[in-house]
Amino acid sequence: MRKTFGLLAILALAGAAHAETYDGVHQGPGLLARSDVAAQAVTTAHAPDQNVTRGSRGPDPFTSTVSREAMRQAAVETARAPDQNVVSGSRVNSVVISTMPPVRAAAEGATGTRL
């Protein structure tokens, strides 16, 4: 036990002997000069609305990527769909023709499901 404690003490002293030397404060390679930082601070302080969060003054400007005619054609096509806004109780004795694939047929086609 004494040998182990003595060995640990010697190793601890040997490790403490290799401490780093102090070289002062190091300058990073990407740091700006004091005058450059001051100029940026003045520019930022004089910028309009620098303390306003995005969207608090209304929506951002919107630029559409779809032509007006293409959007109109898509709207007309959707409005003329046979089952648009129709449910089974919309009319008395009516039959709803759906353009969606049947759910049961899709479930039966899948193997290993619980449906």
Number of C-alpha atoms within 10 A of each C-alpha: 6 7 8 9 10 11 11 12 12 11 11 11 10 10 10 9 8 8 7 7 6 6 6 6 6 6 7 7 6 6 9 10 8 8 9 10 12 12 11 10 11 10 10 11 12 9 9 8 10 9 8 9 8 10 8 8 9 7 8 9 6 6 6 7 6 8 8 9 9 9 11 11 11 10 11 10 10 12 12 9 12 12 14 12 8 14 13 11 10 11 10 7 8 10 12 14 12 13 10 7 8 9 8 9 9 9 13 12 9 10 8 8 8 7 8
